[in-house]
Amino acid sequence: MVVRSKTTVCFTLDPEGYFRESSGKRLFAAGVNYWPASSGLRMWERWDEREIATDLDLVRQLGFNTVRFFLRWQDFEPQPGVYAQHQFDRLDWLLGEFSRRGLLAQPSLFVGWMSGGIFWPDWKEHKNLFSDPFLTERAEAFAIQAARVIARHRTCVLAVDLGNEMACLPDAKASTYEEIATWCRRISNAVKDEFPGALVVSGCDMGQVTNDSAWAFDNQPGTDFYSIHAYPVANWASVPIGGLDDPLSRRLFPFYCAYARAYGPTLFQEFGTILTLGDEVQRDYLAEALPAVAAAGVNGMLWWCLHDIHSLEHPYLLGEMEQNLGLVDAEGRVKPPLADAVRQLAAWAADPDTLPRPSEPDLALYVPDAIHSQAPYYLRHPNPQSLLGRRYLLAWHLACEAGLSPRIVRSASLPEPGSMPLVFAGSSLLPAEREHLLDWVRAGGQLVVHGLSGRNWGTAHSAFFGARCVNYTLNVPRVVTYAGATWTFPAPTDDNSYVIEPVTAHVLARDQNGHPVVLCQTHGEGQITYSLVSPEEAAAHDRARSLAAGDRWRAWFYALSPASIG
């Protein structure tokens, strides 16, 4: 085995967030996640080189270039500090097989969470991986051992993945932001010390968008790009969605990817339709969703997974759905409803220049900055991610339904003032953000704010919105006549209903009690149009009753945009 120079850097990220080969050629990672059909998660226990080699040949035949696979810690370190050398030899062989086929590898180091099950060495016991000093030291040492072998095959290693969906682990939910950040930094640095120039990612799911988790986009130090895992399953989303033929369902993938892409380069690392035995609806879903994902600017897409799994052991014993997610059947044939998607991904892998480009946006959705310190609660969670994920998914969907082309921006990437409306669908603006947005509005920006929280109506907030809070009222539904229709907003469940009085703002609509609900405030060359109630929350509420009722809110959304207010 030839050991390459440690100074060789084979893959980098270009300014647009795409992978680049050492030759400078752009690379689009198209492929699959992988466990063997015969053994599933027990690949390393029931090692079958012939089966694995055949599967890698199949990946190549499909026109793919990338495979993500998984190491289980207990298979490589059965006792603390005691390594199973034969497993590292198997890893070495496996990566050699990637090289021989011209395939790219993305090994995932820590597989605690997988397919609904949790898998750790017995010696981990009940200690927290992210906060226990002993476990952190052992994890760092294992990452070094694995990276040492992986680095020998640097020409075929696209990136090293810290682990699979660690935010789903009870350990993560019991850890602080600082503990997660420290662990992420230490393991990433351990990999890069052994494998200089390696790209590192943390394999995380759509919970980064929909849940309040310490595995947040801006809390993964040491990693080089982000990942998204997503599936169009109704009870996995943050809002009511229908089946694969629901337009909102078809916008899930591009929304999650666009949200992550606002933070940095993003790989659509794991996706699928779950129902891999359906036909027309599944084919139509992928035909619409995948080009939109590509247009969101992801640098690759990896299907879950290559094969159906035959094993009936944990986690498949009680979760048989997890067995049937393969791209190909038992004979290695692509399942008919997935054939067009396979051809499309292979085409993008062959020629990244054919990737769809995003349409010119005419609406920007502003995602506020987060605070992840040990500050008091009221500072740490001014906009819980669970709230943001729900509201911005609906804002994205309703904007699309209204015929608008949205994009997601952050404070450092605001559009030019006057170029397009900027919508804030959260609930609270921090003082520094408010001042930044005020400068943007004064320069001619058109800001739309939905669903303001009553907790922020201090002096500066009142000046920003041109109104002051004068009273509170019952948390009851608010009925508003606006844009030629009557709208009913559900009673808030996590905030007080309150009454404001305009000072310099102009009232556009009132509720059934005559209280102002929609107002407009001018600053310099621009204006702020805002509603105290959230059309996104109302749409989510109504969607639970019927999809049509929820999607009716696109008319409100369009009417509240400065483009239509004029």
N, C-alpha and C positions, 0 to 999 in steps of 0.2 A: 504494500500500500504506500503510495507516494503522499507524503505530508507537505501540503502547500505552505508557502510563506505566510506567516501570520499578518503580514502587512497587506496581503491581497484583499481588496474590497471588490466583491463580485456584484452586489446589488445595492443600489441607492434609491433615494426618492427624489424626483425632480420637483421644481417649484410648483407644479400643478398637482403634486401628490401621487403621481404614478411611479411605478417601479421602473428603474433603468438598469440595464445590463452594463457590465464594465465597458462594453464597446460603445455605449451611449444610446443603444437602441431601446425604445420604450417597450415595456413588457406589461401585458394584461394577464393576471393570474386567473386562469379558468380551470376548474377541476372539481375535486370531491374531498369530503372527509372520509376517513377509512378505518374500518374494522373488518377483519375477514368474516365471510359468511358463516363459516363452520364454528368459530369460537367467539366472535364478538369481542367483548371486553377482556376475554381471557386469551388474547392473542399471544402474549409473552409466555403464558403457562403452556399452551398447546401449540407451540411453535411449528409452523408448517411452511417451509421455504418454497415448496412447489406451488402451493396455493397462492402465497403472496406474490411470487414472481409472475404467475399467470394473471393475477389481478392488475399488477403494474403494466403488463403488456396490454391488457384491456383498456386501461386508462389512456395509454398512448394511442391505441387504435381509435378511441373516441375523439381524438383530436385535442385532448386536454394537455395541460402542461404542469399542473400543480396538484399535490396531494398533502392534506393535513392528516397527521397520524398522532398517536398518543402513547406516552409512557405512563405506566402506573408505578408510583413510587415504591409500593410494597414488593413489586417484582424485581426491582433493581437494588433495593436496600431492605432486605427482610428483617434485619436487626440494626439498631442504631450504629452507624459507622462500619457495618459489615456489608460489603457490596457483593452482588452476584455477578462476577466477572463474565460469566457466559451470557448474561443478558446484554451487557455492554458490547460483547462480541457480536451478538445478534443485531444490535443497533448499528454497529459498524458495517455489517454485511448488508443490512437493509438500505442504508444510505449509498453503499456501493452500487446496489441495484438501481437506485434512482439515477446515479451518474451514468451507468451503462445505457440507460434508455433516454437520456436527455430530459428527465423529469425533474421538477423542482419540489423540494421537501419543505414542509413546515411542521417540525416536531413540536408537540405540546407537552410540557414537562410535568405539570402536576394535575392529575386527573382525580380530584376529590369528588367532583360532581359530574355525573355522566348518565344521560338517558333516564333521569329521575331517581338515580341511586347515588349513594355516597360510598367512596372507596378510598380507604386509607390503610397504611400499615397498622397492624395490631398494636405496635408499640407507641403509636400516637396517643392511644387511650382517649381521654376526654379533654386533652389540652387544646388550647386555641392556636391554630397554625400561625396566626398573624400577630398574636400578642405574647405568646410564650417564648422566652429567650432561647430555651433549649431547642424547640422545634424550628425557630427561625434559623438558628445556627446549622441544624441538620439540613434544612431546606437549601440554605446557601451552599453547603458542602455538596449536596446532591446536584445542584445546578452546575457547579464547577465540574464535577465528574462527567455529567452528561455533555456539557458544552465542550469538554476536552475531546470527546469522540466526534461530536457534531462538527467541530472546527476542521477536522481532517477532510471533510467533504464540502468545504465552503463553496465550491463552484456549483453545487446543486442545492444549497440551502438558501431558500428565499428569505426566510425569517425564522426566528425562534419564538415560540408562543409560551408565555409563562404558565398558562393553565387554562382549563376549560370552565367557563362560566362560574368563576369563584364567588361572584356576588350572590349566587344561589345557596352557598354554604351557610349553615348556622354560625360557623366561625366568623364569617364576614359580617353577618347581621349583628353580632355581639362585639364588633371591633369599632374603634374610632377612626375618623378620617386620617389622623396622624399615624396610627398603627398600620393601616392599609398602605399609606404612602411610603412609610419606612420600609415595609416588607417589599413592596413593588420596586423601590429604588435599589435595595440590597440585592435582590435576586437578578434584576436587570444588569446591575454592575458586575455581578459574579459571572454572568454569561459573557458580557463584553470583555471582561478581563481575560478570559480564556479564548474568546473568539472576537478579537478586535475588528470593528467594522460591521459586526452582525447587526441586522435589524431585529428589533424586539417588539413584540405586541402582546397584549393581554387579551385572551379570547373571551369577550364579554357579550352578553345578549342584549336584547332590546330593553331590558330592565334599566340600562343606563339612561334611557329616555323616560320610561314609565314609572320607575320606582325610586324611593328615597334610599339610596345605597351609597356606601362609602367608596364603591368602585365607580366613581363619577368620571366624566370625561377629563376634567382638569385635575384629577387626583391619581394619575398613573405615571409618576415620575420614572424616568429611565426608559420608557417605551418610545418608539419612533412613529407609530401610527396607531389608529384605533381600529376596532373591529365591531361589527354588528352581526348578531344572530337573530333571525326573525322568521316567524311562521304565521300564516293567516288563520289562526285558531281563535274563535270568538272569545273564550274566557281567558285567553292570554293577552288580550289587548286591554287598553285602559278605558275604552269607550265601547258601547254596544255596536257590534258589527254583524252583518249577515254572512252569507256564504261567499264562495269565490266569485259569485256574480254581483256582489255588492260593490259599487264604485269605491266606497271607502276602503273596503278590503283590498282592492287592487292598488290603492294608494299607500298601503302600509309600508311596503318595502322601500319605495322611493322616499317616503317621509322619514323613516328611521335613518336611512343612509344620508339624506340631506341634512338632518339634524346633527349627526355625527360629523359630517363633512364640514360643518361650520366651525368645528373645533380643530380639525386637522385632517391629514390624509386618512382615508378609511378603506378597509377591506370588508366586503360583504362575505364574511368568513364562513357563515353557516346559514343555509336557507333551504326551504322546501315547501311543498304544499301539503304535507302530511298525508293527504288522501291520494296516494300514488296509484290507485286502481281506478280512479275516475277517468273520463275521457274528454269530451268536448269542453266542459266548463274549466277543467284544469289546463287544457291546451290554450284556451282563450285567456285565462288568467295570466299565464306566463308570457304569452305574446304581448300583453299590455304592460305587465309589471316590469319585466326585465329591461326593456329599452329605457324605461323611465329611471330605473336604478342606475343604469350605465350613464344616463344623462346627468344624474346627481353627482357624478365625478368619482365613483369608487374605482379602486385600482385592481379589483378582481372580484370574482364570485365563485364560491365553493359550495356545491350541492351537498346536502345531508341525505344519504350517504351513498357510497358506491353500490353496496349490495343489501338485499334483505338479509336479516340475520336468522340463522336456523336454531340457535341456542335457546333453550327454554329455562335457563337459569336467571338468577337476579342480574340485571333489573328487568329482564324480558318476561319473567314468569308472571309478574303481576302487571306488567305494562306491555302487553303483546303488540300494541300499536307501534312500539319502538322497533319491532321486527320488520315492519313492512314499508320502510321509508326509502328503500333502495332505488337507485336510478335504473338499475338493470335487474332482470329476473334471474332465476336459478341457472338458466342457460347462458347468462351473460348478454342477453338481448335487451336493448333499451326498451323500456316500457312505452307503448305507443303514444300516450298523451304527453310524454316528456321528450319525444324525438325531436320536435322542432326547437325546443330549448337547448338540447345538446348541440344541434347543428349551429345555433346562434352563438353559443358560448365558444365553440370551437373556432368559429369564424373570427370572433373578436380576439381570441388567443393568437390566431394566425396573422392577423393584421389589426393592431390596436388603432390604426388610423381610421378604421371604419366604425369605431365606437360612436354612438349618438352623442351629440353635443346638446347642452341645455338650451332651451328657447330663451329668448331675451326676457328677463323678468319685468313685470310691471307692478309688483307688490313685494315688499320685504317684510318678513316676520322677525321681529327683534326678540332674541332670547337673552334674558338678563344674566348678568354675572352672578355666580354662586359664592357663598361664603361657607368654608369648610373648617373653620377654626373651632377651638373650644370656647368660643364666645357664648354669651347667654342665649337661650333658646330663641328669643325674639329677634336676635341678630343672625343666628346661624341659619334659620329657615324662613327668610322673608318670602321666598317663592319655592315651596317644596317641589321637588322634581316630579312627584306624582301629580301635582296640580299642573305643572308646566306641560308634562307629557300629554295629559288629557286635553288641555285647552289648545295646545299648538297642533295636535293631530287634527282636531276639529277645524281650527283656523285654516290649516293647509287644505283640508278637504272642501270646506265651504268656499274658499277662494277659488279652487279649481272648478267647483260646481258653478260658480258665478262667472266663469269664463276668464278668470285671471290666471296669470302665471307667477306663482310665488317662489321666493327663495328665502332661506333662513340666514340671518346675519347676527353678529354680535357687536359689541361696542366698538371693537377695532375695525369693523368692516361695514360701517354704515354706508348706504348709497349716497351719492351726491345730493345735497339738499335740492328739492324741487324735481328730482328725476323720477321718483315714484313714492307712493305712500309707504309709511313705516308703521306697522301694526305691533303694538305691545299687548299680548293677551294674558299676561301674568296677573298678579294682584298687587305687588308692591314694587316701587322704584326706590332704590337706595339713594341717599343724597348725592353721592358722586355721579351716579348714573343720571340722575335728574338734571344736574348741572350740565353734563355732557350733551344730553338730549336738548336742553334749552338752547345751547349754542347752535345746535344743528337746526332747530326750528327757526331761530332768529335769522339764520342764513337763508331761509326759504323752504325749510323742510315741512312736510305735511305728516303729522303724527296722529295716529289713531290709537286710543287706549280703551281696552275693554275690561269691565269687571273690577273696578278699583276697590281695594280694601279700605275700610273705615279707620284702620289703625294708623294711617299715615297722615291724617289731616292736621298737620301742624302748620306753623306760619309759612315756611318755605313751600310746602305742598300747596297751600291755599293760593299763594302767589303764582305758582306754576300753572294751576288749573283755573285761576280767576274766580274762585268760589270758596266759601268757608262752610264748615260743618256746623250746623246749628241745633240738631236734635237727632234722636234715635226713634225708630218706629218698630212696630211688630215685624217679625220675620214671616211675612206672608207673601204669596205670589204678587208680582207687580204687573199690571196690565198697561201696556203702552201702545198708543196709536202713532205710527211712524212709517214713513215711506209708503203711504197708501194702504196700510194693513194694520191689523190689531195683533199684538204679540203678548203672550203671557210668559213671564219669567218665573221659574220656580223659586220658592222661598230659599234663601241661603241656609246652608247647614253648618258652615264653618266660619261665619262672620256675622256681624250685626247689620241689619238694615238701618240706614241713616238718611238724614235729610240734609241737603246742602242748599245754600242760598248764593246765587250768583253775585259777584262783585263787579268784575269786568267781563265775565263770560256771557255768551249769548245762549239762551235756552232753545233747543231744537225740538225737544219732546218732553212731556210730563206723564206721570203715572195716573192711575184712577183717582188718587187723592190730590192731584194737582202738584205733586212734588217733582222738581226737575230730575230728569233721568239722563237725557242726552244733551250735551252742551258743547260749545265751541269757544275756544280762547285764542286770541291772536297775540303773537310775540314777534316783533320785528316784521320780517318779510314772510313768515310762515304762520301756521296755526295748529292747534291741538283740538281734535274732535274726540270727545270721550263719552263713554256711557258708564254709569255706576253699576250696571248689571252686565252679565257676561252672556253674549249670544252663543259662545261655545258651550258653556255649562247648560244653557237652555236646549241647545241642539242635542247634547248628550242625554239629557233628561227625556226629550221627546223621542229620540231614537229607541229608547227602551220600550216605547209604546208602539212605534212604527217607524221604519226607515224613511218613509216619505215625509212624515211629520218632522223628523229631525233635519232632513235635507231642505225643508222649506226655509230654513234660516239662512240659506245662501242669499236670499233677497235682502235680508237685513244687513248681512255682511257687505254686500255690494253697495247698498244705500249709504252705509256709514263710511265708506271709503271716500277720501277727499276727491278722487277722480269723478265720483258721481255727485258729490255735494257741490263742487265747483267753487 
